[in-house]
């Protein structure tokens, strides 16, 4: 069974918005939420510690995410902000939520901050499960989605000390750059943010950045870059969204040796899909991963960033996925396209592991 790394899960947003407890199984959470407003607002969860174990999910890029008040989905969405100061408070509270999760449940989750952390963690996951053990801790690599939690670039050193390792400047548009549904270039504030990120050693995540801003960022930024959860626009004929990866952007990412995680939202796998439609085939995810491999000429850049539970309940992801454990259905589909066992291992988790091995601090 392949070791899995998932590069995008909004765990803290769910923990603080809905009180979800990810030490429980997904099935337990669904049962507890029956009759509550949560499934209507965010769908049925796909995540839980037992499912991580069954799926061999060793590492998750766990996000800090809050939406600007102008994009708030309703009064229930408490993780939103109307000012930079409020954004900082929301993001800092989510960081504390991860620290509590790992501190109080060390048998279930641990935060990975250094190469030493990663090496020890992977050795544990690659070794036989000790007799009597029910599983291993899931490693959390903290990623900030939307940069408004950073009040000014000088504050980045504090975020780094607290464990943040990856930063995406945009979700919607921010003072740093244009974002999803809000086009715009990289700003002077964005340039200053990138300069300080590079000086410290952050990975830049271009997901959600407007394509123009992302291309400008790649010209300015000489540190490591990724697209944690983004799909090729070329496979979404008819889409007018600026959320997806244009051909020039994919080419530039590959030139920079970036890893690109396929996002599993049905509407980002098939243009025109809407809530209530039949779920798309899981093969559609493989098509998006294969597209990146064909562009690159190898399997060293395609990976997964599912975005599970980020507004993506079970009904909003491909059929044949009941929980995250079902990601283990992908290797057979990839093998059916002629990929070798080694290449499949890279796409399931090895590419993200290689990225972390070269970017986490010693």
C-alpha positions in Angstrom: 0.0 0.0 0.0 1.4 3.3 -1.1 2.4 6.0 1.4 0.2 9.0 0.9 0.8 12.7 1.4 -2.1 15.1 0.9 -1.1 18.7 0.4 -4.3 20.5 1.3 -6.8 19.9 4.1 -8.7 22.7 6.0 -8.6 20.9 9.4 -8.5 23.9 11.7 -11.2 25.7 9.8 -13.5 22.7 10.4 -12.4 22.3 14.0 -13.2 25.9 14.9 -16.3 26.2 12.6 -18.0 23.0 13.3 -16.3 21.4 16.3 -15.1 18.5 14.3 -12.7 16.1 16.1 -10.3 14.4 13.7 -9.2 11.9 16.2 -12.6 10.3 15.6 -13.5 8.3 12.5 -15.3 10.0 9.6 -18.2 7.6 10.1 -18.5 8.6 13.8 -18.4 12.3 12.9 -21.1 11.8 10.3 -23.3 10.0 12.8 -22.8 12.8 15.4 -23.6 15.5 12.8 -26.9 13.9 11.6 -29.7 16.4 12.1 -27.3 19.3 12.6 -26.8 22.1 10.1 -23.2 21.1 9.5 -23.7 18.6 6.6 -25.8 21.2 4.7 -23.1 23.8 5.1 -20.0 21.7 4.6 -21.1 18.3 3.5 -20.3 14.9 5.0 -16.7 14.6 6.3 -14.2 12.4 4.5 -11.6 12.7 7.2 -10.8 10.9 10.5 -7.8 9.3 12.2 -8.9 5.7 11.6 -9.3 6.5 7.9 -5.9 8.1 7.7 -4.5 4.9 9.1 -6.4 2.6 6.7 -5.4 4.8 3.8 -1.7 5.0 4.8 -1.9 8.8 4.9 1.3 9.7 6.6 1.4 13.5 6.1 -1.1 16.3 5.6 -0.4 19.9 4.7 -2.9 21.4 7.2 -4.1 24.9 6.4 -4.7 28.1 8.2 -7.6 29.6 6.3 -10.1 32.4 6.9 -12.2 34.2 4.3 -12.6 37.9 3.9 -16.0 39.1 5.2 -17.1 40.1 1.7 -16.9 36.4 0.7 -18.5 35.1 3.9 -21.0 32.3 3.2 -23.3 33.2 6.1 -23.4 34.2 9.7 -22.4 30.6 10.6 -19.0 31.2 9.1 -17.1 32.4 12.1 -13.7 32.0 10.4 -13.8 35.3 8.4 -12.4 38.7 8.9 -13.1 42.4 8.1 -9.6 43.8 8.7 -5.9 42.8 8.7 -5.9 42.7 12.5 -8.9 40.4 12.6 -7.4 38.2 9.9 -4.3 37.8 12.1 -6.4 36.8 15.1 -8.3 34.2 13.0 -5.1 32.7 11.6 -3.3 32.7 14.9 -6.2 31.0 16.6 -6.1 28.2 14.0 -2.4 27.8 14.5 -3.0 27.4 18.2 -5.7 24.8 17.4 -3.1 22.7 15.6 -0.7 23.1 18.4 -3.4 21.9 20.9 -4.4 19.1 18.6 -0.8 17.7 18.4 0.0 18.6 22.1 -3.1 16.9 23.6 -3.3 14.0 21.1 0.4 13.1 20.4 -0.5 9.5 19.5 -2.8 10.9 16.7 -1.1 14.0 15.3 2.3 15.6 15.3 3.6 18.9 13.7 6.6 18.5 11.4 8.9 21.5 11.3 12.4 20.2 10.5 14.2 17.7 8.4 14.9 15.7 11.6 11.1 15.7 12.4 10.4 14.4 8.9 13.1 11.7 8.9 11.9 10.3 12.2 8.3 10.5 11.1 8.9 8.7 7.8 11.0 6.0 9.5 8.1 5.3 11.8 5.6 5.1 9.0 7.8 2.9 6.9 8.4 0.4 9.7 6.0 -2.4 10.7 3.3 -1.3 13.2 4.4 -2.2 16.7 2.4 -5.0 18.3 -0.7 -3.7 20.0 -0.5 -0.3 18.3 -3.6 0.9 16.5 -1.8 3.3 14.2 0.8 6.0 13.9 0.6 9.8 14.3 -0.3 11.8 11.2 2.3 14.4 10.4 1.0 18.0 9.9 2.9 20.5 7.8 1.3 23.9 8.3 0.3 26.0 5.3 -1.2 29.4 5.3 -3.9 29.9 2.6 -4.4 33.6 2.0 -1.7 35.9 3.4 -3.8 38.4 5.2 -2.9 36.8 8.5 0.5 38.4 8.1 0.2 42.0 9.3 3.5 43.0 7.8 6.5 41.1 6.4 8.6 41.5 9.5 6.1 39.3 11.3 7.0 36.3 9.2 9.8 35.3 11.5 7.3 34.8 14.3 5.1 32.6 12.0 8.2 30.6 11.1 9.1 30.1 14.7 5.6 28.9 15.4 5.9 26.2 12.7 4.5 27.7 9.5 6.4 26.4 6.5 4.3 27.2 3.4 2.5 30.4 2.5 0.0 31.1 -0.3 -0.6 34.9 -0.6 -4.1 34.6 -2.0 -7.4 32.9 -1.6 -9.6 35.7 -2.8 -7.7 38.9 -3.7 -5.5 40.3 -0.9 -3.4 43.3 -0.5 -0.5 41.2 -1.9 -2.1 40.0 -5.2 -5.1 39.1 -7.1 -6.9 35.9 -6.2 -9.8 33.6 -7.1 -12.6 35.5 -8.7 -10.8 38.8 -7.9 -8.1 39.3 -10.6 -5.1 41.5 -10.1 -1.3 41.7 -10.3 1.3 41.2 -7.7 1.4 44.4 -5.6 4.3 46.3 -3.9 3.2 44.7 -0.7 3.3 41.4 -2.4 6.8 41.9 -3.5 7.9 42.9 0.0 6.1 39.7 1.4 7.9 37.5 -1.1 11.3 39.0 -0.4 11.0 38.3 3.3 9.6 34.8 2.7 12.6 34.0 0.5 15.0 35.3 3.1 13.5 33.1 5.8 13.0 30.0 3.7 9.3 29.6 3.2 7.8 27.7 0.3 5.5 29.8 -1.9 2.2 28.2 -2.8 0.7 29.8 -5.9 -2.7 28.1 -5.6 -5.5 30.6 -5.8 -3.3 33.4 -7.1 -4.5 35.1 -10.2 -2.4 33.7 -13.1 -0.9 37.1 -13.8 0.1 37.5 -10.2 1.4 34.0 -10.0 3.7 34.5 -13.0 4.9 37.7 -11.6 5.6 36.0 -8.3 7.6 33.3 -10.0 9.8 36.0 -11.5 10.4 37.6 -8.1 10.7 34.6 -5.9 13.8 32.5 -5.9 12.8 30.2 -3.1 10.9 26.9 -3.4 7.5 27.0 -5.1 4.5 24.6 -5.3 0.8 24.5 -6.3 -0.6 22.6 -3.4 -4.1 22.2 -4.9 -4.7 23.4 -8.5 -5.8 21.7 -11.7 -5.0 22.5 -15.4 -7.3 24.9 -17.1 -6.8 23.0 -20.4 -8.9 20.1 -19.0 -11.7 22.4 -18.0 -13.0 23.6 -21.4 -15.4 26.4 -21.0 -14.3 27.5 -17.6 -13.7 31.2 -17.2 -12.4 30.9 -13.7 -9.0 32.4 -12.9 -8.6 29.6 -10.2 -7.0 27.1 -12.6 -3.5 26.7 -14.0 -2.9 28.2 -17.4 -0.4 26.7 -19.8 2.2 29.4 -19.3 1.9 29.0 -15.5 2.2 25.2 -15.7 5.3 25.5 -17.9 6.9 28.0 -15.5 6.1 25.8 -12.4 7.7 22.8 -14.1 10.8 24.9 -15.0 11.0 25.7 -11.2 10.8 22.0 -10.3 7.5 22.6 -8.5 5.1 19.9 -7.4 1.4 20.3 -8.4 -1.3 18.8 -6.3 -4.6 17.7 -8.0 -7.6 19.1 -6.2 -10.6 16.7 -5.9 -13.5 19.1 -6.1 -15.9 17.8 -8.9 -16.3 21.3 -10.3 -12.5 21.6 -10.7 -12.4 18.2 -12.4 -15.2 18.7 -14.9 -16.2 22.2 -16.0 -19.9 23.0 -15.4 -20.4 20.5 -12.6 -22.7 21.8 -9.9 -24.0 20.6 -6.5 -26.6 18.0 -7.0 -25.1 16.6 -10.2 -23.8 13.0 -10.4 -20.3 12.7 -9.0 -17.6 12.5 -11.5 -15.5 9.3 -12.0 -12.4 9.0 -10.0 -10.6 8.4 -13.3 -11.0 12.2 -13.8 -8.4 12.9 -11.1 -6.0 10.6 -12.9 -6.5 12.5 -16.1 -5.5 15.7 -14.3 -2.4 14.1 -12.8 -1.5 12.5 -16.1 -1.8 15.9 -17.8 1.0 17.3 -15.6 3.1 14.2 -16.1 2.8 14.5 -19.9 3.7 18.2 -19.8 6.7 17.4 -17.6 7.8 14.3 -19.4 8.0 12.4 -16.1 6.1 11.7 -12.9 8.1 13.9 -10.6 5.7 16.8 -10.5 2.2 15.4 -10.1 0.7 14.8 -6.7 -2.5 15.3 -4.6 -3.9 18.2 -2.7 -7.4 17.0 -2.1 -9.0 20.0 -0.3 -11.1 17.5 1.6 -13.5 19.0 4.1 -12.7 22.5 2.7 -16.3 22.9 1.7 -15.9 19.6 -0.2 -18.1 17.0 1.5 -18.5 13.5 0.2 -21.1 14.5 -2.4 -18.7 17.1 -3.9 -15.8 14.7 -4.7 -15.5 11.9 -7.2 -17.5 8.7 -6.9 -15.8 5.7 -5.3 -14.5 8.1 -2.6 -16.3 7.5 0.7 -13.4 8.6 2.9 -9.8 9.5 2.5 -8.9 5.9 2.9 -10.2 5.4 -0.7 -7.3 7.3 -2.2 -5.7 3.9 -2.3 -7.9 3.2 -5.3 -5.8 5.5 -7.3 -2.7 3.3 -7.8 -4.7 0.8 -9.9 -6.1 3.6 -12.1 -2.6 5.0 -12.6 -1.2 1.6 -13.3 -3.9 1.2 -16.0 -2.4 4.2 -17.7 1.0 2.5 -17.8 2.7 4.1 -14.9 5.3 2.1 -13.1 5.1 1.2 -9.4 7.9 3.7 -8.7 6.1 6.5 -10.6 2.9 5.8 -8.7 4.7 6.0 -5.4 6.0 9.4 -6.4 2.5 10.7 -7.3 0.9 9.3 -4.2 3.3 10.9 -1.8 6.9 10.7 -2.9 7.0 14.0 -4.7 5.8 15.9 -1.7 8.3 14.0 0.5 11.1 15.0 -1.8 9.9 18.6 -1.7 9.9 18.6 2.1 13.3 16.9 2.3 14.9 19.8 0.4 12.9 22.7 1.9 12.4 22.0 5.7 15.1 23.5 7.8 17.8 21.3 9.3 
